Amino acid sequence: MDEKIVLTRQQILSSALKVSKCRSLVKRRFQSLGLKYADSQEVRDRLTKIEKNAFHHLGKFCQSNDIDSLFSMAN
């Protein structure tokens, strides 16, 4: 599960999306990861935890336009 999504600061700020669209994109991405890699309950639980964390930081970014919240998601 070494798949990475890389966006530059300019890409993020220049193509601001509605919160619902961002959440939908993240949800679809995690669903595809789950379908490809989730062969055990442990992996599914880990993906769920990462997905919730992503939604948290995405919501924080959409409310405050604080790019650091997205960078903290990567850590």
Residue, then its C-alpha position, 0 to 999 in steps of 0.5 A: m500500500d505504497e500509493k501516494i497522492v502528491l499535490t503542490r500548494q499551487q494546485i490545491l489553492s488554484s483549484a479549490l473545490k466545494v467541501s462535498k466534492c472534496r469529500s466525495l473524491v477522498k471517499r472514492r479514492f479510499q474505496s478503490l484502495g479498499l477494493k484493491y488491498a483490503d484482504s483482512q479486517e486489520v487492513r480495512d480498519r487501518l484504511t478506515k482510520i486513515e480515511k477519517n483522519a483525511f476527512h478531519h483535515l480536509g474539513k479543517f482546510c475547507q473551513s479555514n483555508d489553512i494549507d498546514s492542515l493538509f500538510s499535517m494529514a500527510n504526516 
